[in-house]
Amino acid sequence: MLTDKNILSTVSLQRRAYERHRSRVKNATSTVDVQPPPGRPHVIFDAKRNQLESGRQAEILRENFILLKKLHNIMHRREVNDLSRQKSGCVRTR
């Protein structure tokens, strides 16, 4: 059975332990590194993506130029073919 003296002693020890705990929590410092990682400019620049994009743009430009040449040839032909009057050799009409 606990006596009054033992109860006061236990309460006093618990209070001191709690105060010591609170002071440690108050003065605690972080141990986790919360700084952002160092920059990596070679990843930001992404040379391979730029190389692929420039190749794609060159291919599109080349195809557009080919189409432009074909349209130019169609527009500047001297002979005009009337497609509605031409007979097809593979279709028979009665």
GULUMVEX-173484 format. One record per residue (C-alpha): residue number from 0; x, y, z; chain. Coordinates in steps of 0.2 Angstrom, whole numbers. Layout:
N
REC  num  xx  yy  zz  chaine
REC  NUM  X  Y  Z  A .
...
***
This chain:
94
REC  num  xx  yy  zz  chaine
REC  0  0  0  0  A .
REC  1  6  17  -4  A .
REC  2  8  30  9  A .
REC  3  6  49  7  A .
REC  4  25  51  6  A .
REC  5  27  38  -8  A .
REC  6  13  46  -18  A .
REC  7  20  63  -16  A .
REC  8  37  56  -21  A .
REC  9  30  47  -36  A .
REC  10  20  63  -42  A .
REC  11  36  73  -40  A .
REC  12  46  61  -50  A .
REC  13  33  60  -64  A .
REC  14  32  79  -65  A .
REC  15  51  81  -66  A .
REC  16  51  68  -80  A .
REC  17  37  77  -89  A .
REC  18  46  94  -88  A .
REC  19  62  86  -93  A .
REC  20  53  78  -108  A .
REC  21  45  95  -113  A .
REC  22  61  104  -112  A .
REC  23  69  91  -123  A .
REC  24  55  92  -136  A .
REC  25  56  111  -135  A .
REC  26  75  111  -139  A .
REC  27  74  97  -152  A .
REC  28  82  101  -169  A .
REC  29  77  92  -185  A .
REC  30  88  78  -191  A .
REC  31  79  76  -208  A .
REC  32  87  85  -222  A .
REC  33  74  96  -229  A .
REC  34  85  105  -242  A .
REC  35  80  103  -260  A .
REC  36  92  91  -269  A .
REC  37  106  100  -279  A .
REC  38  102  105  -297  A .
REC  39  107  94  -311  A .
REC  40  108  106  -327  A .
REC  41  112  91  -339  A .
REC  42  94  84  -334  A .
REC  43  86  101  -336  A .
REC  44  94  104  -353  A .
REC  45  89  87  -360  A .
REC  46  100  87  -376  A .
REC  47  92  71  -383  A .
REC  48  75  78  -383  A .
REC  49  81  93  -392  A .
REC  50  90  83  -404  A .
REC  51  75  72  -408  A .
REC  52  64  88  -409  A .
REC  53  75  96  -421  A .
REC  54  76  80  -432  A .
REC  55  57  80  -432  A .
REC  56  56  98  -437  A .
REC  57  68  95  -451  A .
REC  58  58  80  -458  A .
REC  59  42  91  -457  A .
REC  60  50  105  -466  A .
REC  61  57  93  -480  A .
REC  62  40  85  -482  A .
REC  63  31  102  -483  A .
REC  64  44  108  -496  A .
REC  65  40  92  -507  A .
REC  66  21  96  -506  A .
REC  67  24  114  -510  A .
REC  68  34  108  -526  A .
REC  69  20  96  -531  A .
REC  70  7  110  -529  A .
REC  71  18  122  -539  A .
REC  72  19  109  -553  A .
REC  73  0  107  -553  A .
REC  74  -3  125  -553  A .
REC  75  9  129  -567  A .
REC  76  6  115  -580  A .
REC  77  3  120  -597  A .
REC  78  -9  107  -602  A .
REC  79  -26  106  -594  A .
REC  80  -33  88  -593  A .
REC  81  -52  88  -592  A .
REC  82  -54  73  -581  A .
REC  83  -73  72  -584  A .
REC  84  -71  69  -603  A .
REC  85  -57  56  -602  A .
REC  86  -63  38  -604  A .
REC  87  -56  25  -593  A .
REC  88  -50  9  -601  A .
REC  89  -55  -2  -587  A .
REC  90  -73  3  -586  A .
REC  91  -86  -2  -599  A .
REC  92  -101  8  -603  A .
REC  93  -116  2  -613  A .
***
